[in-house]
Amino acid sequence: MIVTLIVACEVGFWVLLAGGLALRYWARMPRASVAVLLCEPLLEVVLFVVTAIDLKNGAEPDWKHGLAAVYIGYSVALGHYTIKWADVRVAHRFAGGPPPSTPKYGMPRAIHEWKLAARWILAAVIAIGLLQGAIWYVGEGGATDSLTVWQEKMLFLIALNVIIALGYTVFPKKAPALTANKG
């Protein structure tokens, strides 16, 4: 049931995102768009409540409960960023908005990568916290190994994001040299 709910929440996220952007750019209903996009966090609340109820009703904690925590962490830390990312691209493609402006070179790119890493680190920390809460909730007698494995994966995710951002800082990508046009 939890996996089905996670899939439903993920599909719901993208449906609400598409619906909100469609209302904003095609139907020219910005207030309705905001209302639809503000429904996004309700998906995480539902998933969190159902996961807690599942554990309370005696379900053995397993990878599904861990995945639910990771999904909630992602949605909280990166949900708004994902919506904004899609909004800029839809506005550019369908509503004459400015092109996306992700920096490509040098220190601006490194700063962008550190900001993105911070979002992923926040997502991982939220997931680790939810997982730890589930471990404490289940108690010493329960089988919580699968939740601990998810915590380890989140620590790996933190390390990976720090390494990527550090790579852009230590080895910044340089803009291509402009060549003179010879006639």
ZATI-96385 format. One line per 8 residues: number of its first residue (from 0); for each residue x, y, z of C-alpha. Coordinates in nm, 2 decimals. Layout:
NUM	X Y Z  ...
***
This chain:
0	0.00 0.00 0.00  0.28 0.24 0.08  0.45 0.19 -0.25  0.12 0.26 -0.43  0.08 0.57 -0.23  0.43 0.69 -0.30  0.37 0.64 -0.68  0.03 0.82 -0.64
8	0.20 1.11 -0.46  0.47 1.13 -0.73  0.21 1.12 -1.01  0.00 1.37 -0.82  0.30 1.60 -0.78  0.35 1.62 -1.16  -0.03 1.64 -1.23  -0.07 1.93 -0.99
16	0.24 2.09 -1.14  0.12 2.06 -1.49  -0.23 2.17 -1.39  -0.10 2.47 -1.21  0.12 2.58 -1.50  -0.16 2.52 -1.75  -0.39 2.74 -1.54  -0.12 3.01 -1.52
24	0.00 3.02 -1.88  -0.28 2.88 -2.10  -0.60 2.96 -1.91  -0.45 3.29 -1.77  -0.58 3.21 -1.42  -0.28 3.29 -1.20  -0.48 3.28 -0.87  -0.62 2.94 -0.95
32	-0.27 2.83 -1.05  -0.14 2.93 -0.71  -0.42 2.75 -0.54  -0.34 2.43 -0.73  0.03 2.45 -0.67  -0.03 2.51 -0.29  -0.20 2.17 -0.29  0.14 2.00 -0.35
40	0.24 1.99 0.02  -0.08 1.81 0.10  0.05 1.51 -0.08  0.35 1.48 0.16  0.12 1.52 0.46  -0.10 1.24 0.34  0.20 1.02 0.27  0.35 1.10 0.62
48	0.02 1.02 0.80  -0.04 0.70 0.61  0.31 0.58 0.67  0.28 0.66 1.05  -0.05 0.48 1.06  0.10 0.18 0.88  0.38 0.15 1.14  0.14 0.21 1.42
56	-0.08 -0.08 1.30  0.22 -0.31 1.34  0.37 -0.32 0.99  0.73 -0.42 1.00  0.95 -0.13 0.89  1.10 -0.20 0.55  1.23 -0.03 0.24  0.89 0.12 0.16
64	0.88 0.32 0.48  1.23 0.44 0.41  1.14 0.54 0.05  0.84 0.74 0.19  1.08 0.93 0.42  1.31 1.00 0.13  1.02 1.12 -0.09  0.90 1.35 0.18
72	1.25 1.49 0.23  1.29 1.55 -0.14  0.95 1.72 -0.17  1.00 1.95 0.13  1.36 2.05 0.03  1.33 2.05 -0.35  0.96 2.06 -0.43  0.95 2.44 -0.45
80	1.28 2.45 -0.65  1.13 2.19 -0.89  0.82 2.39 -0.94  1.02 2.71 -1.00  1.25 2.52 -1.24  0.95 2.40 -1.45  0.78 2.73 -1.43  1.07 2.92 -1.59
88	1.09 2.67 -1.87  0.72 2.66 -1.94  0.71 3.04 -1.93  1.00 3.06 -2.18  0.86 2.80 -2.41  0.49 2.89 -2.41  0.45 3.24 -2.27  0.74 3.44 -2.41
96	0.93 3.45 -2.08  1.30 3.49 -2.05  1.52 3.18 -2.11  1.64 2.98 -1.81  1.96 3.13 -1.67  2.15 2.86 -1.50  2.51 2.97 -1.49  2.75 2.75 -1.68
104	3.10 2.86 -1.60  3.33 2.97 -1.32  3.24 3.07 -0.97  2.87 3.15 -1.06  2.83 2.78 -1.15  3.01 2.67 -0.83  2.77 2.88 -0.63  2.47 2.73 -0.81
112	2.60 2.38 -0.74  2.65 2.46 -0.37  2.30 2.60 -0.35  2.17 2.28 -0.52  2.38 2.07 -0.28  2.24 2.25 0.02  1.89 2.16 -0.10  1.98 1.79 -0.14
120	2.15 1.79 0.20  1.84 1.94 0.35  1.63 1.67 0.18  1.87 1.40 0.32  1.87 1.55 0.67  1.48 1.56 0.67  1.47 1.19 0.55  1.73 1.09 0.81
128	1.52 1.26 1.08  1.20 1.10 0.97  1.37 0.76 0.95  1.52 0.81 1.30  1.17 0.90 1.43  1.04 0.58 1.28  1.32 0.38 1.44  1.25 0.53 1.78
136	0.88 0.47 1.73  0.92 0.10 1.64  1.15 0.06 1.94  1.43 -0.18 2.01  1.23 -0.50 1.95  1.14 -0.41 1.59  1.33 -0.49 1.28  1.46 -0.14 1.18
144	1.76 -0.25 0.97  1.60 -0.14 0.64  1.54 0.21 0.79  1.91 0.23 0.90  2.01 0.13 0.54  1.81 0.43 0.41  1.99 0.66 0.66  2.32 0.53 0.52
152	2.21 0.60 0.17  2.12 0.96 0.27  2.47 1.01 0.42  2.61 0.89 0.08  2.38 1.14 -0.09  2.51 1.42 0.12  2.87 1.32 0.05  2.80 1.29 -0.32
160	2.65 1.64 -0.34  2.94 1.79 -0.14  3.19 1.62 -0.38  3.01 1.75 -0.69  2.99 2.11 -0.55  3.35 2.09 -0.44  3.45 1.98 -0.79  3.29 2.28 -0.95
168	3.47 2.50 -0.69  3.82 2.35 -0.72  3.80 2.28 -1.10  3.56 2.55 -1.23  3.45 2.51 -1.59  3.59 2.78 -1.81  3.39 2.96 -2.07  3.50 2.88 -2.42
176	3.75 3.13 -2.56  3.60 3.37 -2.82  3.78 3.34 -3.15  3.81 3.63 -3.38  3.61 3.60 -3.70  3.86 3.61 -3.98  3.72 3.72 -4.32
***
